[in-house]
């Protein structure tokens, strides 16, 4: 599994996961929408931890900075 997420992308996903969790657990968002946000937040955290997003690989997207060659 090749990394396809840069640090900025990872930070944004973790921040969104925190916001989604806060919205659900403080009760402004409840019901089905709340559960969808919690599941999405968990997916964001997991993909951030492993620096790999399956959807990015399907669409050929990478937010990783280009590696410098020592030529």
N, C-alpha and C positions, 0 to 999 in steps of 0.2 A: 504494500500500500504506500504509494508515493504521496508526500505531503502536498496539499494544494491550497492551504490557507495561510495567509500572512498574519502577522501579529495584530495589525489593526482590525482585521476581520474577526479574529479570535476575541479581542477585547470587546468589540461591539456586540458579538453574540452573547458573551457572558453578562454584559450589562443589561441586554434585553431579557435574558433569562432571570436576572435578579428582579427586574421591573415586573415581569410576568408573574413571578412567585409572590411578590409583594401585593400586586393587584388581587391575586386569588386569595391569599391568606389573610388579607385585611378586609375582605368581602366587598370591595366595589364591583368586582366581576365574579359572578357565580354561575352555577349551572353548567351547561354544555360548553359554552364559550370559555368559562374558567378552566374547565378540564382540558380543553384544546390548548389553551395558553400554557398550562402546566406541562403538558406533554411536549409541546414545542420548546419550552424552556429546557426541559431535560435533554432533548435532542441537541439543542444549541450547546449546552454544557459538554455533552459527550463528544460532539464533533470538534469543539474547541480544544478539549483535552488531547485528542489524538491528531489534531491539525489536518483532518481529512473530511471533506464533505462529498458524499456520494453523488449528489446532484451536480456539483461542480465537475466531477469526472465525466458524467453523462453528457454535459453540455460543453466540455472542453475548456472550462474556466479554471484559472489559477490566480490567486491573489498573493502567492509567494513571490518575494523579490527574486529577480533573475540571479543565478549564481555566477560569480565572476570567475573567469578562467585565468589561469596563471601562465598564459602563453606569451 
